[in-house]
Amino acid sequence: MAGKTLYDKLWDNHLVQQRDDGSALIYIDRQLLHEVTSPQAFEGLRLAGRQPWRIDANLATPDHNVPTTSNERESGIEGIEDPISKIQVKTLDDNCNDFGIVQFDMQDKRQGIVHVVGPEQGATLPGMTVVCGDSHTSTHGAFGALAHGIGTSEVEHVMATQCLVAKKMKNLLVRVDGKLGLGVTPKDVVLAIIGKIGTAGGNGCALEFGGQVFRDMTMEGRMTVCNMAIEAGARAGMVAVDQTTLDYVKGRPFAPQADLWEKAVAAWSDLHSDDDAVFDEVVVLNGEEIKPQVTWGTSPEMVLPIDAHVPTPADGVDETQQEGYARALEYMGLNGGQPITDIPVDRVFIGSCTNSRIEDLREAASVVKGRKVADSVKEALVVPGSGLVKEQAEAEGLHDIFIAAGLQWREPGCSMCLAMNADKLGNGEHCASTSNRNFEGRQGFGGRTHLVSPAMAAAAAVKGHFVDVREMMAGAQ
């Protein structure tokens, strides 16, 4: 009998009941909650007269709707200017208080983006099943966990039963071998993967990231990659547990302590795919060939290396893709054949659940240090992923570097990743963004989003257009 994949092991360890029609019931270890997808779930519990099955399995924090300017944050919920945002954040407060669920509210320094807060607190642990009413829950798979987003009705179901109805997915392995070059980051790796397999490449799959490149990555880098597994079409992304995982988790507030830690480490020792495990599909890339990436269109798969040229509609492989290219070029205001480096940047956003951790901020700060934001750039935001990330960045003096260069240092939250708060793009504006989606209107009506790494976003802020950050790292001005 062939060995098991990591996904097979996680599935089998949490399987409660399997039906002949393929549907199953799996146990959920951790549910993360925020203000957008939880109100209806809590209301459903109230109407049914139910209580959460395991209160301590839930952890909440507001993120999508919270303002990121200091003057709004100082007044708490009352300082939120948008009435809908105010209602959503206050409703989360009320629901968590009513049901006794731990929440890091707006005034708590532990507040932040839910996919930053969970791992930071050790609430995300190896071997867990983790769900949240947010598609980028795949982030938590970096810990050798089975993590994915769920719908609002499922949020209620998990709170009420601690179980989820699911169907087993196929196994997809993306292996990236070799070593990454100077200036090439985890964000570039995952964008290159999406460029290769497309946004439907992982449909129906649990995607495991394997190979030397991922073994060499820090946990923060692995979280970036797993975060965007969803943009590759997969429901979940994951990386095997190793010493890097254990070193990150150990000592965090929600992590096992003392004797329980040693028992946990022993239990986690098998959280990797067996050598003889069989995957339904295997995709291989060479890490040494990956260059800094920039998306040019309106889908994450419309991505190219920085030294490439924007494609023309004729470059599409079929009529459907050609039409897609034509529409994307029109929306983005670009000309087929123009160099990526000729694309101007109006705004810069460094943040989101993809790239707002301390290593991301260090990466961006190293590029802008001693430099200034270009006069043509209207606004450049740096938004830490949590209050603790903000605190650490300030202790390291990163905020001083950003402010001296002309970037705005903000309070934690989802910010300009999506047009659900005060941070938005104007119609027709180009944004160098470290977030995960570049769909039409994602960052504001008519906004034009280009996905890049923190280093590339910082370089674009300085130059006013996209530039190969490797040249700046080599000392070129």
BELSULWO-V593272 format. One record per helix or strand of 3 or more residues. SS is the DSSP state (~ for helix, > for strand). FROM is the first residue (numbers start at 1). TO is the last residue. If there is no record, write none. Layout:
BEGIN
[[SS;FROM;TO] [SS;FROM;TO]]
END
This chain:
BEGIN
[[~;6;14] [>;15;18] [>;23;27] [>;30;33] [~;39;48] [~;55;57] [>;58;61] [~;70;73] [~;76;79] [~;83;99] [>;102;104] [~;114;121] [>;129;132] [~;135;143] [>;146;149] [~;152;161] [>;163;167] [>;170;177] [~;186;197] [>;205;210] [~;212;216] [~;219;227] [~;230;232] [>;236;238] [~;243;249] [~;259;268] [>;281;286] [~;287;289] [>;293;295] [>;303;305] [~;313;315] [~;319;332] [~;340;342] [>;347;350] [~;358;368] [>;379;383] [~;387;395] [~;398;405] [>;408;410] [~;415;417] [>;430;433] [>;448;451] [~;454;463] [~;469;473]]
END
